[in-house]
Amino acid sequence: MTDTDSTTATGSDGFAQLSPDVIIDAIESQPDLLCDGRLLALNSYENRVYRVGIEDAQPLIAKFYRPQRWSREQILEEHAFAIELASHDIPVVAPVATADGRTLRESNGFEFALYPVKGGRTPELDNPEQLQLIGRFIARLHLVAESGTFIHRPRLDTETLGTRSASYLIDGDRLPLELRAAYKSLTTDLLDKVEARFDSYRGVREIRLHGDFHPGNILWRDDKPHIVDLDDARTGPAVQDLWLFLSGDRFYQQDRLADLLDGYTMFRQFDPAELGLIEALRTLRIIHYASWLDQRREEPAFQQAFPWLASARYWDDHILALKEQSSALDEPVLHWD
């Protein structure tokens, strides 16, 4: 997830100058760090992330932030949140600070952060015990999160993730001409439904969130999750950090929800009213994801990873997914006893 209004211009690649030499220079500009020549690009598209070998020390993860995406204050607030969570023994991988406490570093025009290496695999979503444990850690994360507020990080809302994302695709002539009118009509109706759903649950409490808590942001090792990538931390309803573990048909989702909340409610109360927001949040993510991909489609990394972007088949599948969401928003809400 990323905000449409804070990204670099379509067609530009903010990382064009981030060569291996620039990366190594950045690492070695830090006190007492000398690269041993090993440099491995990791699976990340919004930012650039590398595993870097260090002489006579453990390797580090170097995360180079996409220029102009977040302000310095927003990045520092993300770092402070991660460090706060880690200080409460929540297994969040927090940035490494310098001797004087700085976590955001700069070199050759790039802002970057360093992290310890934590290995692991994605969790097994068919494993009730793992889902219960994930639920417990999310609840503990939320207990800390609700003790403070974000000042600079964004809020999860329909305008940013839905309306602006759809407008970018329609008004920016990014869609095939023959699909624009239908897409505008479909997304207008969908976002009206989403906004109505949010209006129905205005009393739901909003807290600080991980924001993009999907299975790929958990590294499972030694029966313990390592939580990574708070890059999309924002304010919103607690269910935002839960629903991304729910996929498949309604019955499958219902079972997974029960497992998650069995663990979650061991540490924190859950407001069942938030379940009514799941399909609205899923709809926003589908619209926003399409916009995000399109904004990056001229970057070499995206062209290599997503060669099907902007194809007629891709847009047909995307529109079909939105039509299915329209139906999902009319179905009964998932329940939890």
HUTA-V240415 format. One record per helix or strand of 2 or more residues. SS is the DSSP state (a for helix, b for strand). FROM is the first residue (numbers start at 1). TO is the last residue. Records with the same first field share a line. If there is no record, write none. Layout:
SS = FROM-TO  FROM-TO
This chain:
a = 4-6  20-28  72-87  128-145  158-171  177-200  215-217  238-241  243-245  250-264  272-296  300-305  312-328
b = 35-41  48-54  60-64  105-107  110-116  206-209  218-221  224-227  234-237
